[in-house]
Amino acid sequence: MTPISIVLNVYDGSVQGVFTSQPDVEITLVDWDVAGTDADHPEVVAVRDALGRTRHAFVARATPQPLSELAGSDVEAAIDAAELVPN
């Protein structure tokens, strides 16, 4: 069985794109680095951690694109340079 390949393109701390070898993959992004983000933003949630502190996280679904969308991109060039080949 071939494993599912997922490529996350992150730039300046933000996910710019998600690519996958399987179209039926559901991806949820949880980003704890929300300093400077409006706490009232609809995708920012408050969570109590194990020590009882309130922490904020940005939580959103990421809509993946097919791996074929990477063809000719800087992301593909970076993967090639690292000698990694997504399935």
N, C-alpha and C positions, 0 to 999 in steps of 0.2 A: 504494500500500500504506500503510495506516494504521500509524503506529509504536505500539509497546507503551508504555502509560503505567504508571509505577510511582510510588507515593506512599509515602514513608517518614515515619512519624510519630515524631519523636524528642522526648523530654521528659527534662530533667535528665540528658542524655547517654546515655539508654537508648532503644533502639528500642521503642516501645510498640505499633506496628502497621505492617504492610506491606499495601498495597492495589495491585491490578494490573488492567489491562483484559483480560489473557489468563490463563486458569486454568492453563495448562501451563508457567508460568514457574517456574524454580528459582532461589531467592535464597539466597546465602550471606553472612552477616554476619561480618566480621573487625573486631574492636574492639581497638585497641592500648592503649586507656585502661583498664587493668585494675588500677591501683593500689588496694590494699585488698581485692582479690579473692583468695580462697584459691587458691594455685598448684596445689593438688591437685584443684581443681574439674575434673570430667571434660571440660568444654568449653574449658578453658584449656590452651594448648599452648606449649611452649618452642621458639623458633626462633632460629637463628644468623643475624644480619644480615650485611651485606656487610663489616663491620669485625670480624667474629668475635665480637661481643657476643651474649650470650643475652638475648632479649627474649621477653616473654610476650604472648599474644593470646588473646582469647575468640573462638572460632569456632563458629558454629551455623547451622543452616538456619532460615530464616524461612518460615513458612507464610503465603502471601499470601491476603488476603481479596479478594472482588470489589470494584471501585470503587463499586458500588451501596451498599456498607456505609457509605460516607462520608456518605450523604444525611442532612442535618440535623445533622451533627456539627460540633464546633469546627474540625476539620481542614478540612471543606468550606468553612466560613466564612472561614478563613484563606486558602485557595486563591482563593476568590471575591474577597476583599479585595485580594489581590495581582494580581487580574485574570488568573489562570492557569486554564486549563480543561483538566483531564486528558481524554484521548481516551476 
